[in-house]
Amino acid sequence: MPRRPRRLFQPSRRTRRSPDLSAASLSRGAGEGERSDAGKGGRAAVKSLESRVDAYFSADVETDGPIPGPFSILSFAIVYAGSFDGIRFERPPQYDRILYKELRPISDNFEPEALRINGLDRQRLILQGESPEGAMTEACRWVRHNAGGAQPVLVAYPLSFDWSWLYWYFIRFSVEGSPFDYSRCFDVKTALSIKAAVPISEAGRSRIPNLLLPKHRHTHHAIDDAVAQAEIFANIFEWEGVRGRVG
């Protein structure tokens, strides 16, 4: 009998339990004379285990052109989208941990069509938008704070556009660099392609199955789109896929 294909992700809300990361559980059983050292070891073990957990952040950018440098980010939103410890995925009860920024353009170049799509007033942002240095540094610190001891991972759909803009801006303007390092990222389009067993060319937003659609609408406002994207991400992550459960 041929082997059934392996799933990319484990489903959430199953009988498997996440490891107990509490210092108390890690030091449980130590004798009285060992409690001090066990406490230190427990804290170190907690930190070690937490560092293996991914903390996901859904991001959406609105720009005035196709590439960073010659063109500018006008706004972006980052939304906490859940965590995964290798066994269990956990989505947030609500998507209310949000950072939103509107930025001052970094060049005089822009494409009118991009402005028609996102509806942002570029002239207003030239006068009132935040400096890229301040916005990206704050965004880096916000992501790290909300990740806690876990590793921040950027989520986008498709990843190639939003990642190229945000990574370039973090490296160029944030005094603390990128909170996602140079490669901690998750492409929802690729995940849908694998789970739905379709080519990448058929894994666009218009091809999302009804059971995976978000409650929030896609409006080209960065907050709305980042939240909707976070919902799609969680729906796909928890979905067993067209091939069903294996093992």
C-alpha positions as CSV (number, residue, x, y, z in Angstrom):
1,M,0.0,0.0,0.0
2,P,1.5,3.4,-0.9
3,R,2.3,5.8,1.9
4,R,-0.2,8.5,2.6
5,P,1.4,12.0,2.3
6,R,2.4,13.7,5.5
7,R,0.7,16.9,6.7
8,L,2.6,20.1,6.8
9,F,1.1,21.2,10.1
10,Q,-0.4,19.6,13.1
11,P,-4.0,20.7,13.8
12,S,-4.9,22.7,16.9
13,R,-7.4,21.8,19.6
14,R,-6.5,18.1,19.6
15,T,-5.7,15.8,22.4
16,R,-2.0,16.6,22.3
17,R,-0.8,19.0,24.9
18,S,1.8,21.6,24.8
19,P,4.8,21.1,27.1
20,D,4.4,22.6,30.6
21,L,6.7,25.6,30.5
22,S,6.3,26.7,34.1
23,A,9.4,26.9,36.2
24,A,7.5,25.0,38.9
25,S,7.0,22.0,36.7
26,L,10.6,22.0,35.4
27,S,12.0,22.0,38.9
28,R,9.4,19.7,40.4
29,G,10.9,16.8,42.4
30,A,14.0,18.7,43.5
31,G,15.0,18.3,47.1
32,E,14.9,21.2,49.6
33,G,18.6,21.7,49.3
34,E,18.4,21.8,45.5
35,R,15.5,24.3,45.3
36,S,17.7,27.4,44.7
37,D,19.7,25.8,41.9
38,A,16.6,24.1,40.5
39,G,14.9,27.5,40.3
40,K,17.7,28.9,38.3
41,G,17.8,25.9,36.1
42,G,14.0,26.0,35.7
43,R,14.1,29.6,34.6
44,A,16.9,28.8,32.1
45,A,14.8,25.8,30.8
46,V,11.7,28.0,30.5
47,K,13.7,30.5,28.4
48,S,15.1,27.7,26.3
49,L,11.7,26.2,25.6
50,E,10.1,29.6,24.9
51,S,12.8,30.3,22.3
52,R,11.6,27.3,20.3
53,V,8.0,28.8,20.1
54,D,7.0,30.9,17.1
55,A,5.0,34.0,17.7
56,Y,3.3,35.1,14.4
57,F,2.6,38.6,13.3
58,S,0.3,39.3,10.3
59,A,1.5,42.4,8.5
60,D,0.1,44.5,5.7
61,V,1.7,47.5,3.9
62,E,0.2,50.2,1.7
63,T,2.7,51.8,-0.6
64,D,2.9,54.4,-3.4
65,G,4.8,52.2,-5.8
66,P,6.1,48.7,-6.5
67,I,9.5,48.6,-4.8
68,P,11.1,50.1,-1.7
69,G,13.8,52.8,-2.1
70,P,12.5,54.6,-5.2
71,F,9.0,54.5,-3.7
72,S,7.7,54.6,-0.1
73,I,5.6,52.9,2.5
74,L,2.7,55.1,3.3
75,S,1.1,52.9,6.0
76,F,1.5,49.5,7.6
77,A,-0.2,47.4,10.3
78,I,1.1,44.5,12.3
79,V,-1.3,42.2,14.2
80,Y,-0.4,39.5,16.7
81,A,-1.7,36.3,14.9
82,G,-0.9,33.4,17.2
83,S,1.8,31.0,18.3
84,F,3.0,27.5,17.6
85,D,5.2,25.3,19.8
86,G,5.7,22.4,17.3
87,I,2.7,20.6,18.6
88,R,-0.2,23.0,19.1
89,F,-1.1,26.2,17.2
90,E,-3.0,28.7,19.3
91,R,-4.8,31.6,17.7
92,P,-5.6,34.7,19.9
93,P,-9.1,35.0,21.2
94,Q,-9.4,38.3,19.4
95,Y,-7.2,40.3,17.1
96,D,-6.7,43.4,19.3
97,R,-2.9,43.6,19.6
98,I,-2.3,45.9,16.7
99,L,0.3,48.4,15.7
100,Y,-0.6,50.9,13.0
101,K,1.6,53.6,11.4
102,E,1.3,56.2,8.7
103,L,4.7,57.3,7.4
104,R,6.3,60.3,5.7
105,P,7.3,59.4,2.1
106,I,11.0,59.0,1.5
107,S,11.1,60.1,-2.1
108,D,9.2,62.2,-4.6
109,N,8.3,59.2,-6.7
110,F,4.8,57.7,-6.7
111,E,2.4,55.9,-8.9
112,P,-1.2,57.4,-9.1
113,E,-2.7,54.0,-9.4
114,A,-1.2,52.9,-6.1
115,L,-2.8,55.9,-4.4
116,R,-6.2,55.2,-6.0
117,I,-6.1,51.7,-4.6
118,N,-5.1,52.5,-1.0
119,G,-6.9,55.9,-0.8
120,L,-4.2,57.5,1.3
121,D,-3.5,61.3,1.0
122,R,0.2,61.4,0.2
123,Q,0.4,65.2,0.5
124,R,-1.0,65.0,4.1
125,L,1.6,62.3,4.9
126,I,4.4,64.5,3.6
127,L,3.4,67.0,6.4
128,Q,2.0,64.8,9.1
129,G,3.4,61.3,8.6
130,E,5.8,59.8,11.1
131,S,9.5,59.6,10.4
132,P,10.5,56.2,9.1
133,E,13.3,56.0,11.7
134,G,10.9,56.5,14.6
135,A,8.1,54.3,13.2
136,M,10.4,51.3,12.3
137,T,12.3,51.4,15.6
138,E,9.0,51.5,17.5
139,A,7.6,48.7,15.4
140,C,10.7,46.5,16.1
141,R,10.4,47.0,19.8
142,W,6.6,46.4,19.7
143,V,7.0,43.1,17.9
144,R,9.7,41.9,20.3
145,H,7.7,42.9,23.4
146,N,4.5,41.1,22.1
147,A,6.5,38.0,21.2
148,G,7.8,37.7,24.8
149,G,10.4,34.9,24.8
150,A,9.2,33.4,21.5
151,Q,10.7,34.0,18.1
152,P,8.8,36.6,16.0
153,V,7.7,35.4,12.6
154,L,6.2,37.7,9.9
155,V,3.1,36.4,8.1
156,A,1.8,37.8,4.8
157,Y,-0.3,36.9,1.8
158,P,1.6,36.9,-0.5
159,L,4.8,37.2,1.5
160,S,7.0,38.5,-1.3
161,F,5.5,41.9,-1.4
162,D,5.1,42.8,2.3
163,W,8.3,41.1,3.4
164,S,10.4,43.0,0.8
165,W,9.1,46.3,2.0
166,L,9.2,45.8,5.7
167,Y,12.6,44.1,5.8
168,W,14.1,46.9,3.7
169,Y,12.6,49.5,5.9
170,F,13.6,47.8,9.2
171,I,17.2,47.4,8.0
172,R,17.3,50.9,6.5
173,F,15.6,52.8,9.3
174,S,15.2,50.9,12.6
175,V,18.1,51.5,15.0
176,E,17.5,47.9,16.3
177,G,17.2,46.2,12.9
178,S,14.6,43.6,12.0
179,P,12.7,41.8,14.7
180,F,12.2,39.0,12.2
181,D,15.9,38.7,11.5
182,Y,16.5,38.1,7.8
183,S,14.3,35.0,7.2
184,R,11.7,34.3,9.9
185,C,8.7,34.6,7.7
186,F,5.6,32.6,6.7
187,D,3.9,32.7,3.3
188,V,0.2,32.0,3.6
189,K,-0.1,31.5,-0.2
190,T,2.4,28.6,-0.1
191,A,0.6,27.1,2.9
192,L,-2.7,27.2,1.0
193,S,-1.1,25.6,-2.0
194,I,0.2,22.7,0.1
195,K,-2.9,22.2,2.2
196,A,-5.3,22.6,-0.8
197,A,-3.1,20.5,-3.1
198,V,-3.1,23.2,-5.8
199,P,-0.3,25.0,-7.7
200,I,0.9,28.3,-6.4
201,S,-0.7,29.9,-9.5
202,E,-4.1,28.8,-8.1
203,A,-3.5,29.8,-4.5
204,G,-4.4,33.5,-4.7
205,R,-7.0,35.2,-2.5
206,S,-9.7,34.7,-5.1
207,R,-9.3,30.9,-4.8
208,I,-9.6,30.6,-1.0
209,P,-12.2,27.9,-0.1
210,N,-15.3,29.3,1.7
211,L,-14.5,27.4,4.9
212,L,-11.2,29.4,5.1
213,L,-12.5,32.9,4.4
214,P,-12.1,35.5,7.1
215,K,-14.8,37.4,9.0
216,H,-13.1,40.7,8.3
217,R,-13.2,42.3,4.8
218,H,-10.2,43.1,2.6
219,T,-10.5,46.9,2.2
220,H,-6.9,48.0,1.4
221,H,-6.7,49.7,4.8
222,A,-3.7,48.2,6.5
223,I,-5.5,47.3,9.8
224,D,-8.4,45.6,8.1
225,D,-6.2,43.7,5.7
226,A,-3.7,42.6,8.4
227,V,-6.6,41.3,10.6
228,A,-8.3,39.5,7.7
229,Q,-5.0,38.0,6.7
230,A,-4.4,36.8,10.3
231,E,-7.8,35.0,10.2
232,I,-7.0,33.3,6.9
233,F,-3.6,32.3,8.3
234,A,-5.1,30.7,11.4
235,N,-7.9,29.0,9.4
236,I,-5.3,27.4,7.0
237,F,-3.0,26.4,9.9
238,E,-5.8,24.6,11.7
239,W,-7.2,23.0,8.5
240,E,-6.3,19.4,7.9
241,G,-6.3,20.0,4.2
242,V,-7.9,18.1,1.3
243,R,-5.9,15.0,2.0
244,G,-7.3,14.7,5.5
245,R,-5.7,13.6,8.7
246,V,-2.6,11.3,8.5
247,G,-1.4,9.1,11.4
